[in-house]
Amino acid sequence: MSGFWQGKQVLVTGHTGFKGAWLTLMLARLGAQLRGLALPAEDNSLFDKAGLADLIPGDICDLRNRDQLAEMFAGYRPDVVFHLAAQPLVRQSYVDPVETWDSNVTGTLNLLELLRDMAGSEVAPMTVVVATTDKVYAPVAGRHAFVETDRLGGHDPYSASKAATELLVASYRQSFLQDLDIRIVTARAGNVIGGGDWAEDRIIPDLVRAIVAEQPLHLRYPAAVRPWQHVLDPLAGYIRLAEVATMGSPDAVPPALNFGPDAQAEKSVADLIAHAKAAYPHADLTVTQDTSGTGHWVETGRLCLCSDAARRSLGWAPRWGFERSVAETMTWYAAVQSSADPREVTEAQIARFEAAA
């Protein structure tokens, strides 16, 4: 990590969420002057448990409220924006597709309009990193590793809304933002694991809840293969992406980049569970397959990314392999369940990650 961030004005949307909390700590360590924009933190969130409100003055606001955004951010102009705020759950997108589309597309649209207003007559450049997902790609059969030029699509409301977000960003880049010296790029990553994630219907939080409650863990798709990675790896990519996009020429980085693990980290859900159970001290866990309702939820059998473009343009590469990522994740949960301070545990993992550079 460079001294680029010292004193930089940085806006993080979704700072109260899982990824937002980890990113807040990373940027604070680098000396950034932070401001947040998000919905209130959820119960048991890493943001609250780690006491991060002292690091990032935050505005509690719904991105779908354009008038409130304009009022809150009058006179503010960041150097860098990380847009993480979203409805991030596939199954929730089936339950409430309107909320998903509204949050992911209308929320992003309102942010882009806010950025246009922020730029105004200012001549200093602004860099924006919009986090989407590895699920923006139209599904294909086989072992295909998606590259950034593959066709966008999505058969569930979450995936489709994120693909639409990519199109929205591209249209604003060409129509408005490049003329205002706002460099905007999208970052595609997914299937991250890490301490402090308590979301419903995510495999590691579900596993930890099952262990703590001494209840069985019900898997819907144990054979589904995903590119598992620790949350610190893609976030380090987002940070590096913002640096290069700001300091380099306008074409220094592609408009969209994948951030995925090495191929050895493409493991089935069953493999992930086996490693995670082994890494959690004295875990007593029964695993079953739950087929109730699975016919309604469409699930991609295999999903993997090619991150060669990020390696070439940013010099980025994942630092923690599959086993290290799982071990660090389960160490976090076990430590916090044993009453360790969540912030201290998180900062210690960030320090270990930085040392691996």
PyMOL commands that set and color helices and strands:
alter all, ss='L'
color gray80, all
select helices_A, chain A and resi 3-5+18-29+46-49+52-54+66-72+90-95+97-119+134-136+157-175+177-180+203-213+232-247+263-265+269-279+308-314+322-337+342-355
alter helices_A, ss='H'
color red, helices_A
select strands_A, chain A and resi 9-13+33-38+58-60+80-83+126-131+182-188+192-193+217-219+225-227+229-230+256-258+266-268+287-289
alter strands_A, ss='S'
color yellow, strands_A
deselect
rebuild
show_as cartoon
